[in-house]
Amino acid sequence: MSPIIFHIDVNSAYLSWTAVEQLRNGAAVDLREIPAIIGGDQKSRRGVVLAKSPAAKRYGIRTGEPVANAFRKCPNLAMYPPDHKMYREKSRRLMEYLRTFTKEIEQVSVDECYMDFTGIANRWNSPVDGAAEIKDGIKEQFGFTVNIGISTNKLLAKMASDFEKPDRIHTLYPEEIKEKMWPLPIGELYMAGRSSVETLRKLEINTIGDLAQSDLKLIVLHLKSHGKMLWEFANGIGTSVVQSEPDEAKGIGNSTTLREDASTIEEVRPVFEQLAQSVGARLHKAGKKAGMVSMEIKYYDFRTISHQVQLNKPSNDPEVLQETACSLFLEVWSGEPVRLLGIRTSKLDDEAAPEQLSIFDIEMPEEPDEKHKRLKKAMDEINGRFGEGAVVKASLMEKKRRGDREDEREKL
């Protein structure tokens, strides 16, 4: 039997949850029925739109755009600040309800999850019937709506749930890909970030179907391993395993929550530099080198995405970690404001382990000379004795001096 995977996504979660809470407290107006947004500051009208009502969408208001722009489009717009504590409670109760159907739930953000429906499918005449019971039960019990996408793997279920909204159920089985997914713009493909989309459009690849039917070698030539993944996604090839329990951490990493959302690569690069310095130092202290580097993004609306790559040679060099993370970031970044960034390393090997060299090693950057090796060793010793950050590169001092991040490091 083929797997049956659901992707369950709350419709305009922040606005819906705020509306439900207001109605519960006696509000006369449902925010979902008027032009309304969540986000920013009411007095200064700063910040970005985190969620919008269908009526606000009709004014051309987009999630992620500046609040000031939204008010120019609709002067009578109602706006409320986010309440993340309340959102976490709504999310917790939703996941508790879903686990009354099956424990095979993988929560991927505050407002979405995957469900492996395979083991309980025989209770209903069809997966759509089961999804309808879950969807209607959520609406009746909690007062908000969800979309449910159904397929044989997580990728296609995710794509299906993004079809027409709100309060809908959509299927996207492999045999439906050509009809339902291929006509969509390439930018709607999961993991197709702004940079990748620009590259693909230059190749006259404008739809998901265009990519699916393209020569894989051409795509890899321009987008490397990320291009291969996008080509596979366009053809419906994706993971089908729902991970109900997180994998045990087997690497070293660090992440930072930004005091202000970053929206340019110029803002992102120094953050990755600091993270790389920290992770590299921890790897060195543990006597390890990493064979795999992954990069994590958490957007302004708490959606999370990660991307990883296998290194040609295991390394704990901060410069290698930084450049790899920046490259991964550019491959998947959607262009939206970023709230958190992280670097994680895995496939660790002993620092003293012999390396397998290849003819391609001649293209690698030259090893630091003895002067720089001694300098790096001295910095490591000082930081090890007096604490991380006692000595930093000059390029990082300006950032630290401004104090623009608060208690930012959280060990993974």
C-alpha positions in Angstrom: 0.0 0.0 0.0 1.3 3.4 -0.9 1.8 5.9 1.9 -1.0 8.4 2.5 0.4 11.7 3.8 -1.6 14.8 4.9 -0.2 18.3 5.1 -2.4 20.3 7.5 -2.0 24.1 7.4 -4.0 26.7 9.4 -5.5 29.4 7.1 -3.9 32.8 7.9 -3.1 31.4 11.3 -2.2 34.6 13.2 -5.2 36.5 12.0 -7.6 33.6 12.5 -6.3 32.9 16.0 -6.6 36.5 16.9 -10.1 36.7 15.5 -11.2 33.6 17.4 -9.8 35.0 20.7 -11.5 38.3 20.2 -14.8 36.7 19.4 -14.5 34.5 22.5 -14.0 37.7 24.5 -17.2 39.3 23.1 -16.0 41.2 20.0 -18.8 42.2 17.6 -16.7 42.0 14.4 -14.8 39.0 13.0 -11.4 40.2 11.7 -11.6 37.6 9.0 -14.6 39.4 7.4 -13.1 42.9 7.2 -9.8 44.3 5.8 -7.5 43.4 8.6 -3.8 42.4 9.2 -1.6 41.2 12.0 1.8 42.8 12.4 3.8 46.0 13.0 3.1 48.7 15.5 -0.3 50.5 15.5 1.1 54.0 16.3 4.2 54.1 14.1 2.9 51.8 11.4 6.2 50.1 11.2 7.0 46.5 10.6 5.7 44.0 8.1 2.4 42.2 7.5 2.4 38.8 9.2 -1.1 37.7 8.2 -4.0 39.2 6.3 -7.7 38.6 5.9 -9.3 37.7 2.5 -10.8 41.2 2.4 -7.3 42.7 2.8 -6.0 40.5 0.1 -8.5 41.9 -2.3 -6.8 45.3 -1.8 -3.6 43.8 -3.0 -2.0 43.5 0.4 0.7 40.8 0.6 2.2 38.9 3.5 5.7 40.3 4.2 5.2 43.8 2.8 5.7 46.8 5.0 2.7 47.8 7.1 3.0 51.4 5.7 2.4 50.1 2.2 -0.6 48.1 3.4 -2.2 51.3 4.8 -1.6 53.2 1.6 -3.6 50.5 -0.2 -6.3 50.4 2.4 -6.5 53.4 4.7 -9.3 51.9 6.8 -7.3 48.7 7.5 -7.7 47.2 10.9 -4.3 46.1 12.4 -3.5 44.2 15.6 -0.1 43.2 17.0 1.0 39.5 17.1 0.5 37.6 20.4 2.9 34.7 20.1 2.1 33.3 23.5 -1.5 32.9 22.5 -0.5 31.4 19.1 1.7 28.8 20.8 -1.2 27.8 23.0 -3.6 27.5 20.0 -0.9 25.5 18.2 -0.5 23.2 21.2 -4.2 22.5 21.4 -4.4 21.8 17.7 -1.6 19.3 17.8 -3.2 17.6 20.8 -6.4 17.2 18.9 -4.7 15.8 15.8 -2.9 13.2 17.9 -6.3 11.8 19.0 -6.4 10.4 15.4 -2.8 9.2 15.2 0.5 9.8 16.9 2.3 9.9 13.6 2.4 13.7 13.5 5.4 15.9 12.4 5.0 19.5 13.4 7.1 21.7 11.2 6.0 25.2 12.3 3.5 26.8 14.7 0.7 26.4 12.2 1.4 23.4 10.1 2.2 19.7 10.3 2.4 16.5 8.4 0.3 13.5 9.4 1.0 9.9 8.3 -2.6 8.7 7.6 -1.6 5.3 6.2 -2.1 3.3 9.4 -5.6 4.7 10.0 -6.9 5.0 6.4 -9.1 1.9 6.7 -11.4 3.7 9.1 -12.8 5.8 6.3 -14.1 5.2 2.8 -11.3 7.4 1.3 -8.5 9.7 2.5 -10.7 12.7 1.5 -13.4 11.5 3.8 -10.9 11.2 6.7 -9.5 14.7 5.9 -13.0 16.1 5.8 -13.7 14.8 9.3 -10.4 16.2 10.6 -11.0 19.6 8.9 -14.6 20.0 10.0 -13.7 18.8 13.5 -11.1 21.6 13.8 -13.5 24.2 12.7 -16.3 23.1 15.0 -14.0 22.6 18.1 -11.7 25.6 17.7 -13.4 28.1 15.4 -10.7 28.4 12.7 -10.1 26.6 9.4 -7.3 24.6 7.8 -6.3 23.4 4.4 -5.4 19.8 4.0 -3.2 18.5 1.2 -3.2 14.7 0.4 -0.6 12.7 -1.5 1.9 9.8 -1.2 4.8 11.9 0.0 5.3 15.1 2.1 6.4 17.2 -0.9 3.2 16.7 -2.9 1.0 17.0 0.2 2.6 20.3 1.0 2.1 21.6 -2.6 -1.5 20.4 -2.5 -2.4 22.2 0.7 -1.3 25.5 -1.0 -3.9 25.2 -3.7 -7.1 27.2 -3.4 -7.8 28.5 0.2 -9.4 28.7 2.7 -11.1 25.6 4.3 -10.3 23.3 1.5 -9.0 19.7 0.8 -6.9 19.0 -2.2 -5.2 15.9 -3.5 -2.0 15.8 -5.6 -1.2 12.2 -6.3 1.7 11.4 -8.7 -0.8 10.8 -11.6 -2.2 14.3 -11.0 1.1 16.2 -11.2 1.0 17.1 -14.9 -2.5 18.5 -14.6 -2.4 20.2 -11.2 1.2 21.2 -10.5 3.1 21.6 -13.8 1.1 24.6 -15.0 2.0 26.6 -11.8 4.6 29.4 -11.9 8.1 28.2 -11.0 8.1 30.4 -8.0 5.4 28.3 -6.4 7.6 25.2 -6.3 8.6 24.3 -2.7 12.2 25.4 -2.0 12.5 27.6 -5.1 14.0 30.7 -3.6 14.2 34.1 -5.3 17.8 33.5 -6.6 17.0 30.1 -8.1 13.8 31.4 -9.7 15.7 34.3 -11.4 18.3 31.8 -12.7 15.6 29.5 -14.0 13.7 32.3 -15.8 16.9 33.3 -17.6 16.9 29.7 -18.9 13.3 30.3 -20.1 11.9 28.0 -17.4 8.8 29.7 -16.2 6.5 26.9 -14.9 7.1 23.9 -12.8 6.4 21.8 -15.9 9.1 23.6 -17.8 11.6 22.6 -15.1 10.3 19.0 -14.8 10.8 18.5 -18.6 14.2 20.2 -18.7 17.6 18.5 -19.1 18.8 17.7 -15.6 22.4 18.3 -16.6 21.6 21.8 -17.7 19.9 22.6 -14.4 22.8 21.1 -12.3 25.2 23.2 -14.4 23.5 26.4 -13.3 22.2 25.5 -9.8 24.4 22.6 -8.7 22.9 20.2 -6.1 20.1 22.6 -5.3 19.0 22.5 -9.0 18.9 18.7 -8.9 16.7 18.8 -5.8 14.3 21.3 -7.5 14.2 19.2 -10.7 13.3 16.2 -8.5 10.6 18.2 -6.7 9.1 19.4 -10.0 8.8 15.7 -10.9 7.1 14.9 -7.6 10.1 13.1 -6.1 10.3 13.8 -2.4 10.5 12.3 1.0 7.6 10.3 2.3 8.7 9.7 5.9 6.8 11.6 8.6 9.2 12.0 11.5 7.0 12.0 14.6 10.0 12.3 16.9 13.0 14.6 16.2 16.2 12.9 15.3 18.9 12.8 18.0 21.3 15.7 17.5 24.6 14.3 16.2 26.4 17.5 15.3 27.6 20.9 16.5 25.7 24.0 15.6 24.5 27.5 16.7 21.7 29.8 15.8 20.8 33.5 16.5 17.6 35.4 16.7 18.0 38.8 15.2 16.8 41.9 17.0 15.6 43.3 13.7 14.5 41.2 10.8 17.2 41.0 8.0 16.1 41.6 4.4 19.4 41.8 2.5 22.4 39.5 2.0 24.6 42.4 3.3 22.8 42.0 6.7 22.9 38.3 6.6 26.6 37.7 5.8 28.1 39.1 9.1 25.6 37.0 11.1 26.8 33.9 9.4 30.4 35.0 10.0 29.7 35.2 13.8 27.9 31.9 13.8 30.7 30.3 11.8 33.3 31.5 14.2 31.4 30.0 17.1 30.7 26.7 15.4 34.3 26.4 14.1 35.7 27.0 17.6 33.4 24.4 19.1 34.4 21.9 16.5 38.1 22.6 17.1 37.6 22.3 20.8 36.0 18.9 20.3 38.7 17.8 18.0 36.3 17.4 15.1 35.8 18.4 11.5 32.5 18.4 9.7 31.6 16.6 6.5 28.1 18.2 6.2 27.0 21.8 6.7 23.3 22.8 7.0 21.9 26.3 7.1 18.6 27.2 8.8 16.3 30.2 8.1 13.3 31.2 10.3 11.2 33.9 8.5 9.4 36.8 10.1 6.2 34.7 10.3 8.1 31.8 12.0 8.1 29.5 8.9 11.4 27.5 9.0 13.4 26.1 6.2 16.8 24.4 6.1 19.2 23.4 3.4 22.4 21.3 3.6 25.4 20.2 1.5 28.2 17.7 1.7 31.6 19.3 1.8 34.3 18.2 -0.6 36.7 17.9 2.4 35.7 17.8 6.1 36.5 21.1 7.8 36.2 23.2 10.9 37.5 26.4 9.2 35.1 29.3 10.0 35.6 30.8 6.6 34.5 27.5 4.9 31.5 27.3 7.2 30.5 30.9 6.5 30.8 30.8 2.8 29.0 27.4 2.6 26.1 28.8 4.8 25.9 32.0 2.6 25.8 29.9 -0.5 23.0 27.7 0.9 21.1 30.8 2.0 21.1 32.3 -1.4 19.9 29.1 -3.0 16.7 28.9 -1.0 16.0 32.4 0.4 12.6 33.7 -0.8 13.6 37.3 -0.3 11.3 37.7 2.7 12.5 39.2 6.0 14.5 36.8 8.2 14.2 36.5 11.9 16.6 33.7 12.8 19.7 32.2 11.1 21.6 29.0 12.1 24.5 26.8 11.1 24.7 23.2 12.0 27.4 20.7 11.2 27.1 16.9 11.1 29.0 13.8 9.8 31.8 14.7 12.2 35.2 13.1 11.9 38.3 13.3 14.1 40.3 16.4 13.4 43.5 14.3 13.0 41.9 11.7 10.7 43.7 11.4 7.3 42.0 13.1 4.4 41.3 11.5 1.0 42.7 13.9 -1.6 41.5 14.1 -5.2 42.6 15.9 -8.3 40.0 18.6 -7.5 41.9 19.7 -4.4 44.0 21.9 -6.6 41.0 24.2 -7.0 40.6 24.6 -3.2 41.8 27.9 -1.6 45.4 27.7 -0.4 46.1 26.7 3.2 46.9 29.7 5.5 50.6 30.5 5.8 52.5 29.9 9.0 51.9 33.5 10.2 48.1 33.2 9.9 48.2 29.7 11.4 50.0 31.1 14.5 47.6 34.0 14.7 44.6 31.7 14.5 46.1 29.4 17.2 46.7 32.4 19.5 43.1 33.7 19.0 41.7 30.2 19.8 43.9 30.0 23.0 42.7 33.5 24.2 39.1 32.7 23.5 39.4 29.4 25.2 40.9 31.0 28.3 38.8 34.1 28.7 35.6 33.1 26.9 34.3 33.1 23.4 34.4 36.6 21.9 37.4 37.9 24.0 39.2 38.3 20.7 37.3 38.9 17.4 38.0 39.8 13.9 37.9 43.6 13.2 35.1 43.1 10.7 32.9 41.9 13.5 33.7 44.7 16.0 31.4 47.3 14.5 28.5 44.9 14.7 29.1 44.0 18.3 29.7 47.6 19.2 26.2 48.6 18.1 24.7 45.9 20.3 22.1 45.1 17.8 21.4 41.6 19.0 20.1 40.5 22.3 21.2 37.2 24.0 21.4 35.9 20.5 23.2 32.6 20.8 21.3 29.6 21.7 23.2 26.3 21.6 21.6 23.7 19.3 
